[in-house]
Amino acid sequence: MNGRQVLINRKTWDQFLRSVKSFAGSDVGGQAKQLFAGLMLLLIMINALNVFSSYVGRDFMTSIEHRNVSGFLGLGLLWIGVFVAASAVAAIFRFTEEKLGLLWREWLTRVAVIRYLERRTYFRLDETGRITNPDQRIAEDIRAFTATTLSFVLMVLNATFTVLAFSGVMLSISPILFAVTIAYAAGGSYLTVLLGRTLVELNYTQLDKEANFRSDLIHVRENAASVALLHRERQLGVRLLRHLDDLTRNFRRIIVVNRNLNFFTSGYNYLIQIIPALVVAPFFIQGRVEFGVITQSAMAFAHLVGAFSLIVTQFQSISSFAAVIARLGSLAEALRDAQAPERSVIEIGEGEHVAYVGLSLLLPRDGRPLIKDLTVSISPGTRVLVTGQSEEAKVALFRATAGIWDSGTGRIVRPESDQIYFLPERPYLPPGTLRELLVRGGTEESIPESRILAVLRDLALDSIPARSGGLDVERDWDHVLSLREQQRLAFARLLLAAPRFAFLDRMSTSLRADEAGQLLKMLSNSTITYVTFSRWTTGRRGTDEKLDNYDAVLELTGDGGWKWRLIQD
């Protein structure tokens, strides 16, 4: 997905407005409205002080012209007082703006994280590959979105107040100068858009290229030991440098566009200093206005042109902001679609056993059948080996039972979630304490420490608490433990959870045959009914095919076929 496909459009703006309305109506919306009202009041104060400053400045310069010492001193002190007041109001304004921006970012990030994790949305996004770098969009793009949106809204409001405040001042000085102001700002805005219109697409692309480069750097850090052992530095270096070339190539294009834009905007800003004098100075020469009016006209002209020229002065920020809105809009759309995907429905019901009723599973990318009309019932105590030539079929059945395979039809009956456990081929050990790793959330107090240590001892893992500093010391377990220890630690978590059913995916990856048999016997002794998904077909030499550990075999024969047989038969 690139910038050309998701640039700003009506749908994106609708998403933007929905986000703002949702924030206003949220549980923190009342506090947000109070902060925003405070910002409006501060903006009015800032513009009032600016207008007052223009008149004080006019009289101050006129007192210099007339060599009025007392007026010079009094107006000078008054002008300084206005600057002090304006600085204080500006500081409070900035503080309030940052506070509101942080409140919005916290709320929006919280909502995005919840939606990303609920109903396994993260898994579906990863499977489809529809959205690149969702982590970066949630972390970085939301930060930029909230801060920049608030900044732009306040700039527009400030520009509106400025136009209302200084239009009268400008018209009282010279209607001609007021017309010149509008024409100058309109022409500058049009030329700015013409010169910089490609920046939105380039900035959108740049964000993804930066994220890809950073993702590869994180991969090197997280897999440092494997990279060093396998001497993969050269291959990873080629990949990193390719991504670096991509992002620098795109950024060079951004620099070229910015260069052309800066040629125009620099000249545009310099002319602001002289245009008021060119228009008003003849009036002073003719004796129609005082000298201080020239200073006042320059200040009013600068404020009005700044208000009318937001596109000119902020176009580079606007282009980056537009890219962020487009990326967040596509993320929100993908999250909604992933939570309610269009697919054939596999019904999942609860029961005391595991059963497949007319279950057909398809390969998502082409609809090829993996399993056809599977109808099998697994009673508590029936130990099952799932085998066969089709790895895709075994993966599909394992995931469908867990509720994360969407392509297919039929019905699956299984116990409630706390009574069924799925142990993937690759053990998942998130950073945290050993106790958090081994005990399901919410059951910490119900499982005594002695029970945890006994299970670790049975699995020959009793040295891990001593090595890691105890059960309550946080560690990054992927880097502390060997693959075999990781597999056994994941198995310890299964034993402590004590579900009625356990589904084990390809235990033979990291365990020897005798180790796998020992662990399966521990499950049997704990009255945990297990279903093992084998890497091999029945009859081949492997690690989990010792049939004395099983009561039945489900063989997936390929092309959707299957066979069910009891070991005793």
N, C-alpha and C positions, 0 to 999 in steps of 0.2 A: 504494500500500500504506500503510495507516494503522495507528495504534495499536490499533484495535479488532480488526484482523485478526491481529495477531501479538503479543498480550500473552502474559505468562508462562503456559505450559502444560507438560504432561508432556514434549512433544517438545523444548521449549526447555531444560528442566532436564536432559534427557538429553544435549543438545549441550553444556551447561555442564559436566556431569560428565565427558564425553568429553575436553573441552579440558583439564581438570585432570589426568586420567589420562594423556593424551598428554604433557603437560609433565613429569609425574613419571617417565615412561618414556623421555624424550628423552635426547640426548647431554649435556644440562646438568642432567638430573634428579638425578644424584648430588650435585652442588653445591647444588641447590635443597633436597634433603632435609636436608643438613647445616645449611643456614641455617634451615630450618623447625624442626629439632630444637633449634637454639640459641635460637630465639624461644620455644619451649615452656619451656625451662629458665629463660629470663629472665622469662617470665610467672609461673612458680612462685615465683621469687625476689621479684618485685614483690608478689605476694599475701602471701607470708610476711612481708615487711617491713611491709605494710599491717596485718596482724593484730598483729604485734609492736608497731607504732606505736599501735594502739588500746589495748593494755594499758599501754604507757608513758604515753600520754595520760591514761588513767584514773587511774593512780597520781600523775601530775603534778598533776592537778586536785584529787585528794584531799589531796596535801601542801599545797596552797594552803588548802584547807578547814581543815586541822589546824594551819596556820601553822608547818609544818615547814621551816625555812630550809635545812638541809643536804639534806633530801630534794628540796626545790624546785630547788636548784642542780644537784644530781647528776642528777635526772631531766630537768631542762631541757637539760643538756649531752647526755645520752643521746638525748633526743628530736631534738635538732638533728643528732646523728650519724646517726640513722635517716633523717632527711630528706635528708641529703647522700648517703647510700648509695642511697636510693630514686631520687634525681635522677640519679645516675650510671648506675644500672641502666636507668632509663627512657630516657636518652640513647642507651645502647648498643642498647636494644631498638628505638628509632626508626631508628637507623642500619641495623641488620640488616634491618628490615622494608623500608626503601627499597631496599636492595641486592637483596633477593629480588624485590621488585616490578619493579625495572628488568630483572633477569635474565629474569623471566617475560615482560615486555613485549617485550624484544628478540627472544626466541625466537618468541613468538606472532606478532609483526609480520613476522618473517622468513618464517614458514610461510605467512601470509596473502598476502604479496607474491609468493612463489613460485607459489602456487596461482592467484593473480589473473593472473599473466603466462603461465603454462604453458598450452599447447594453445589459445592465443588466447581464454582465458576472458573477459578484459577486453572483447574485441570482441563476444562473444556477449551479455554483460551490457548493453553499450551498445546493441546492436541490438534486444534485447527490451525494454529499459527496465524490467525487472522490479525492479531494486534502484536506489533513488535514492541518489546521493552515496556510492558505494562507497569513494571516496578518503577521505572524512571518517570512515567507519566503520573503515577500516584504521588511519588515523592517530590520530584522537581517541578513538573508542569503545574501541579496544583499550587505549589508555593508561588510560582511566577504568575499564575492566573489570578489568585486572590490579591496579591500585592499590586499587580499592574492594573487589574480591573478597578480597584479602589482608587488608585492613583489617577487613572484616566477619567473616572466619574467625577472626582473632585476637581480635576483640571477643567473639565467641561463646565461644571457648575461655577468654578472660579472665573472662567472666561465669560460666562453669562452675566455674572455679577459685575465683572469689569466693564463689559459693554454697557450695561445699564448705568454704571457709576460714571464712566468717563465720556459717554456719548454727549451728555449735556455740556460737560467741560469743553469738549472738542468743538461742538456746534457754537458755543459762545465765543470761541476763539476765531474759528474760520470754517464755514460750511464746505468751502473748497477742500480744505485739508481733510475733513471727515470723508468726503467722497474719494479723495486720493487714498486714504487709509483702506477703505473697502475694496477699491479696485486693485490696490497693491497686494493685499492679502489674498484676494480671489485668484489673481493671476499666479501668485507664488504657489498656492495650493494646487492648482491645476498642473503646473509644470513639475512640481514635486512628485505627484502621483504618476505622471507620464514617465519620469526618469527612474522611479523606484518601484514600479508595479511588480517586478519579478522577485522582490525581496521576500514576499510572503512564502512563496514556494521554496525559495532557497533556504530560508530559515527553518521551515518545516523539515526539509531534508537534513539540514545540519544537525538538528536535535537528535534524529535517529542515528546518524553516522557517529556522533559523539557517544551516544549510548552503546552502540555496537563495540566501539573501541574500548570503552570502560568495562563492558561486560567481559571481553577477552582478558583484560588485565586482572579482573577479579577471578576468572577461571585459573589463571596461572598461580595466583596467590592461594586459592583453595585447594589446588592440586599440586602444590610445590614438590612434595615428596615423589609422587608418581612421575612428574615431568623430569625430575633429576635422575630417577632410576632408569627411565626409558630413553633418556637423552632426546627429549622432544623439543629442545630449545630452538632448533633451527626451524622446524615446522611451525611452531607457535610464533616464532619471530617473523616468519614470512606472512602469517595471517595477521599479526598485529600491524606490521608495516603496510600491508595492503589496506587495512582499515584506516590507518593513519593517512595513507595517500588519498583515500576516498574523501575523508573529512577535510583535508587540506585543499584538495582540488575544488571541492564545493565552496570552501571558505574563501578561496581566491576569487571565485565568481562573486561572492558577497562583497569582498573588498573592492572589486572593480565597480560594482553598482554603487557602493557607498562613496567611492571616489567621485564618480560623476555627480552624485547627489550632493556631496559636500562642496564641489565647485559652485553649484548653484546656491545652496543654502548659506554658504559663507558670504558670498556677495549680497545675497538678500538681507542678511543680518547687518552687514556694514552700511548698507544704504539707509537702514532705519535711523541711523544717527544723523544723517544730513538732510533727509527729505523734509522734516518739519522746519528746519532753518531756511531751506530754499523757498518754502511757501510763506512762512511768517515774517522772515527778515525784511522783505520789501515793505510790509505794513509798518514795521518799526522805523525803517528809513523814512517813510512818508509821515511819521509822527502819529500814526493812527493807533498804535499800541505801545505799552511800556516794554522796556527791555526784559523784565521778568517773565513776560508772556512767552518769549522765545523758549525759555527754560521750561515753563509749564507746558507748552505745546509739545516739546520733545518728550517730556514724561508721559503726557496723555497719549501721544502717538505710539510710543513704545508699548504702553499697556494695551491699547486697542489693537495694534498689529499683532501683539502676542496672543491676544484673545481670539482674533480672527484667523490666526495662522497656526493653530495647533497641528494641522496636518504637516505643515512645513517643518516646524520645530521638533515634532515628535514622530516623524514618519518612520524612522528606523526602529523606534520602540514599538510603534503600532504594528509594523510588519512582523516583528517577533511575537507580539501579543496575539496577532491573528493566527500565527502558526500554532501557538499554544492552545487557543480556543479550538482550532480544527482538530488537534490531537486529542484533547479532552472530550470533544464531541464524539469522535470516532471511538474512544475508549468507553464512554457511557453507552453508546449504541451497541458495542460489542458485549458489554456486561449484560445489558438487557437481553440480547439475543442468546447469550450463553446460558442465562438463567431459564430461558424458555425456548430451547432449541426446537426447530422443526424436525421431527423425527418420528419413526414408528415407536409406539409406547410399549415398553416392557413393564408389565405390572409386577409390583413387589408387595407381597403380603406377609403378615407375621404368623408364625406357628411354632409348635414345639419341635419341629423337625426341619430338614431341608428338602425341598422338592422342586423339580423342574417340570412344568406342565406345558407341553406343546411349545417349548422354547426353540426359537430359530434366531441365530445370530448371523449378522452380515458384516462384511468388510466395508467400513464407511466410505472409502474413496471410490469404490466401483460397484458396491452392492453384491459382490460375490458371496455366496453362502458359505459359512464356516461350520455351522451346526444346523441341522434340519430337524425340527419337531422332536426335540429331546424331551422325553417323559421318564423321569427317574425320581424315586423317593429314597432319601437317606435318613434312616431312623437313628436316634441317639444310640451310641455304642457301635455303630457300623463304620468301621475304618475303611476309607476308600482311597484307591490309587487312581488318579486320572493320568492316562498315558495316550500315546498316539504319535503319528508322524507330523501332524500340523501344529507347529508352535503357535501360529496365529489363532487357531481354534482354542487352544488351552489358555492363552492369554485372554481371549474374549470371554471365555466361560468364567475365569477367575474374576475378571473385572465386572462382568454382568452380575455375578453373585454379590459383589460389593456395591453394586449400584452405580458404577461409573462407566458402563458400556451402554451406549444409547441406540445403536443400530440393530434393530431386530424386533421380534414380536414374541408374545407368549407370557407366561406367568412364572414368577419365582417366589417360593415360600421359604422363609428363613426366620430364625428367632430375632427378637428385638436387638438393637445395636449393641447393648452391653453384654449380650450372651453369645455373640459371634465375633470372632477375631480373625483378621487377615494379616498374614505375615508375608510381605513381599520378598522377592528374590534378593534385592539389595536392601540390607537393613537401614532403617532411617533412625538416626540418633541425633536429635537436635541439640544444640548447646544448652546447658543448664546443669543442675545438680543431678547426682546419681539417683537420688530419691525421686525427683521429678521425672527422670527418664524411665524409671522402673514401675512407677505407680500411676495408674490412671487418675486424671484430675478429679477431685472431689472424694477420692477414697484414701487419701493420705493417712488420715487418723485411724481408719479401720484396719490397716495392715501394719502390724507392729514391726519394729526394726529387726527383731529377732527372726521374724519370718523372711524378711528381705535377705538377711545375711545367710540364712539356711539355704535358700534357693541359690544364691550365688555360690555357696560352698558345694552344693550338689552338682553345679555346672562347672566346677573347677575355676570359678571366677572370684574366689574369696580374697585374692591379692589386690583386686582393683580398688576397693575402698581405701586400703592402706596407701596404695600408689597415688590415688587422687586426693587424699586428704580427708576422706570420710564421705558420708552420704549427702552432705549439704554444702559441698564446695562446687562451684560452677566450673565446668570444663568444656572444651571443644572436643567432643568424643571422637569425631572422625579422625582427628590428628593424634589422639592419645592412644587409641586401641588398634590392634591388628584387625584384619577383616574377619578372621575366625572369632576373635573376642567380640567383635561387633555383632556377629550372627548369634552367638550364644547369649549376649546381653539382651538382644531383641527377644530371644526365646525365653529368657528369665522374665521379661515383662509379660509375655504370654502366660506363663505359669502363675504369676502373681495375679493377673486379671481373672484367671480361672473361668473362662467362658464355657458354654455347653459345646460349642462347635469352634474348630480352628481350621482355617484354610491356609495351607502352606505352599508357597510358590517356589518350586525348584530349589529345594534345600541342598541339592548336590553341588551347587555352584561353589560354595565355600566350605563344605563339610565332607569328611570321608564317610565311607559306607558304615563303618562301625559307630562313628559319632552320630550319624543320622539315626541309626537304629536305636542307640541309647536314648536320644531325645524323644523319639516316638514312643518308647516304652515309658518314659516319664509322663508323657501325655496320657497314655492309657492308665497308668497308676493314679493319675489325678482325675480320672473319669472325664477327660476331655475328648470328645469325638473329633477326629481329624480327617481332613481331605487333603491329600498331597498331590500336587501337580508335578509330574516327573519331566525331566529333560529328555528321557529316552522312551523308546517304545518297549512294550512288554517283551521280555526274553533277551533284551540286550544287556550287556554288562554295564551296570550303573551303580549309583549309590543309594537309591531309594526304592529299588524294585524287589527287595527281599519280601516275598509275598506273605511270610509268616507274620509281618507287621500289619497286614490288611485283611479285611473280610470281603472286599469286593473290588472289582476293577471296572472303571469306565474308560473304554478305549475309543478315542476319536479317530476314525479311520481315514479321514480326508474326504473332500468334496461334500462335506456336510453329514456324512454317515457317522454312526456311533454303535458301540456294542457294550452291553452291561452284563457282567457275569459275576457270580459269587465264587469265592476262592474254593469253597468246599465242592463246587461243581466242576 
